[in-house]
Amino acid sequence: MKEAIEQIKAELAALKAKTAAEAEEARVKYLGKNGKVTKLFDDFRSIAPEMKREFGQKLNELKKAATAKIEQLKEEVSSSGEVEASGNDLSMPGDRLPLGSRHPVSIVRQQIVDIFRKFGYDVAEGPEIEDDFHVFEALNFPPNHPARDMQDTFFVSAGHENPLLLRTHTSSIQVRTMLSQKPPIRVICPGRVFRNEAISARAHCIFHQVEGLYVDKGVTFADLKQAILLFAREMFGPDANIRMRPSYFPFTEPSSEVDVSCNICHGEGCNICKGSGWLEILGCGMVDPNVLKACGIDPNVYSGFAFGMGIERIAMLKWQVNDLRHYFENDIRFLKEFETSVEV
Ligand code: PHE
């Protein structure tokens, strides 16, 4: 037995493997069911009891050494031999895999959210399927307002007092926020909205908005103007200017539409701004006291402003996209313009 142990030791020391298969073969040869080392353990049962101690120890050492050697062989082939044998050249450059890109609407949405987050606004969200109360009634829409007509709004269930409908603006989230929180309130509400419009280069039945709401004691129109100006400069650059034109929304009084100075011609007049030097970006105003009342806020104590903008419109101005439909058609040639790629 002594010789057998020495013999195997010598064999193990000289053992080599080029591939994983060879390393496995070696394992079977020595440590497998009928392997040489395993066999010695069988023989060990029949040797004289007084020799068991000495050989037992030796055998255990041998098994340990064989296991370690084969582990070592396996490691070597997995890190080098096999790759070389496979003919793969590890120094070749990697394949460029195009990463799916973020949609331009998502990019701009995130930019708008980031800007207002910096100003201390929280993000609020709400359901796309809304009811008449949150989309119209609480927002001071008179009962016969045209927006409540089937022509303009997609109804989910009509014919009763508070019908379900697809929200036509994210102002409904402002109503939900005012009903559930006490002032001071400062939120922006991004989301998808739906209007029953014919699809064209300038209109779509689905688009995205970000609306904002600020309610506290002593909020004035000057605060609104300042917030919009700061936003415009963050979004369109430090030279951007705004101008406010009187407008009308049922839920704000006074109301205004805001133009930003054209960032393409810088006021000189181009075909994007149609020669005027200004681009319309959003609607806004002071929250109508009736809206505050409908949402359980005392208009004698609190005042607030609200604003709302279309994300697609801001993205169109930013990247000079001239047709709204591009955003919804998923044409790979259009989406690729916003693509990034990484090497893997
Ligand atoms: N909700 C208005 C719209 O969808 C935008 C708006 C929001 C205007 C808040 C004024 C104040 O057109």
Boltz pocket constraint, residues with backbone or C-beta under 6 A from the ligand:
constraints:
  - pocket:
      binder: B
      contacts: [[A, 168], [A, 169], [A, 170], [A, 171], [A, 211], [A, 212], [A, 249], [A, 252], [A, 256], [A, 283], [A, 284], [A, 285], [A, 306], [A, 307], [A, 308], [A, 309]]
      max_distance: 6.0
